[in-house]
């Protein structure tokens, strides 16, 4: 497996999340994965994935951490968000959010903008993949 072009481990604290997201977005741009308005969509997906890992998986336990890594796989960029949670998480079991809800839309947004989304219970890692220009093509361009 190739080495990540960006890697950061942060404590389960929402206050330190902007540093990780900012560094990841800058690295995605530097490596040619995003440009211009694509930054918004990449930032949105990264923020949603980290918020979910920190609040739902790790329950904001300061003794637990979240790791964010970005990989260049040629035609695709792979983003991994690893948590230290104890419970089980099944993305396909997450219900569609109600329009009146303020919460619960993060996974739906991630699935819309990323080309591929998977979660490994064993490794405790959310894997998101996107291809060049995925965001400028209106989101998930597998349609």
C-alpha positions in Angstrom: 0.0 0.0 0.0 1.3 3.5 -0.8 2.1 6.1 1.8 -0.3 8.9 2.5 0.5 12.4 1.1 -1.2 13.8 4.2 -1.6 12.4 7.6 -2.6 13.8 10.9 -3.9 12.4 14.2 -6.0 14.6 16.4 -7.7 14.2 19.8 -11.4 13.7 19.9 -12.0 17.4 20.3 -14.0 19.5 17.8 -11.9 22.6 18.5 -8.8 21.1 16.9 -10.7 19.7 13.9 -10.3 22.9 11.7 -6.5 22.5 11.7 -6.8 19.0 10.4 -9.4 19.9 7.7 -7.4 23.0 6.7 -4.2 21.0 6.3 -6.0 18.3 4.3 -7.7 20.8 1.9 -4.4 22.6 1.3 -2.7 19.3 0.6 -5.5 18.1 -1.8 -5.0 21.4 -3.7 -1.2 21.2 -3.6 -1.4 17.6 -5.1 -3.8 18.6 -7.8 -6.9 16.8 -6.5 -9.1 19.9 -6.1 -9.2 23.5 -7.3 -11.5 26.5 -7.0 -15.0 25.7 -5.9 -14.1 22.0 -5.4 -12.5 23.1 -2.1 -16.0 23.7 -0.6 -17.1 20.1 -1.3 -13.9 18.5 -0.2 -14.0 20.6 3.1 -17.6 19.7 3.6 -17.0 15.9 3.3 -13.9 16.1 5.5 -15.6 18.1 8.2 -18.7 15.7 8.2 -16.5 12.6 8.4 -14.4 14.0 11.3 -17.4 15.3 13.2 -18.9 11.9 13.0 -15.8 10.1 14.2 -15.2 12.6 17.0 -18.8 12.9 18.3 -20.5 9.5 17.4 -17.6 7.0 17.4 -15.3 8.4 20.0 -18.0 10.2 21.9 -15.7 13.2 22.3 -13.5 11.2 24.7 -10.2 13.2 25.0 -8.4 9.9 25.5 -9.3 8.7 22.1 -8.0 10.1 18.8 -9.0 10.3 15.1 -6.6 9.8 12.3 -7.0 11.4 8.8 -5.0 10.2 5.9 -5.0 11.1 2.2 -3.7 8.8 -0.5 -3.0 9.3 -4.2 -4.1 6.1 -6.0 -3.5 7.4 -9.6 -7.1 7.8 -10.9 -8.6 8.2 -7.4 -7.9 10.0 -4.2 -8.6 7.8 -1.1 -9.4 9.5 2.2 -9.4 7.5 5.4 -10.8 8.6 8.7 -9.9 6.2 11.5 -11.7 6.3 14.9 -11.2 4.5 18.2 -14.9 4.0 19.0 -16.2 0.9 20.6 -19.7 0.5 19.0 -20.7 -0.8 15.7 -21.5 1.4 12.8 -23.4 0.4 9.7 -23.6 3.2 7.1 -26.3 1.4 5.1 -28.5 1.3 8.2 -28.5 5.1 8.7 -32.0 6.3 7.9 -32.7 9.1 5.4 -32.7 12.4 7.3 -36.0 14.1 7.8 -36.1 17.5 6.1 -36.9 19.2 9.5 -33.8 17.7 11.1 -30.8 19.8 11.7 -28.6 16.7 12.3 -28.1 13.5 10.5 -27.2 14.8 7.0 -23.4 14.3 7.1 -23.3 10.7 5.8 -25.8 11.6 3.1 -23.7 14.5 1.9 -20.5 12.4 1.9 -22.2 9.7 -0.2 -23.5 12.3 -2.6 -20.1 13.9 -3.3 -17.8 11.0 -3.0 -17.6 8.3 -5.7 -17.2 5.5 -3.2 -17.9 5.3 0.6 -17.2 2.3 2.9 -16.7 1.6 6.6 -14.7 -1.2 8.0 -15.9 -2.4 11.5 -12.7 -4.3 12.0 -10.3 -1.5 11.2 -12.6 1.3 12.5 -12.1 3.3 9.3 -14.3 5.3 7.0 -12.9 5.2 3.4 -14.0 7.7 0.9 -12.8 7.8 -2.7 -13.2 10.4 -5.4 -11.8 10.9 -8.9 -10.5 14.1 -10.5 -13.3 16.5 -11.3 -15.8 14.5 -9.2 -17.0 17.6 -7.4 -17.3 19.8 -10.5 -19.4 17.1 -12.2 -22.2 17.7 -9.7 -21.1 15.3 -7.1 -20.9 11.5 -7.3 -20.1 11.0 -11.0 -20.8 7.2 -10.9 -24.4 8.1 -11.9 
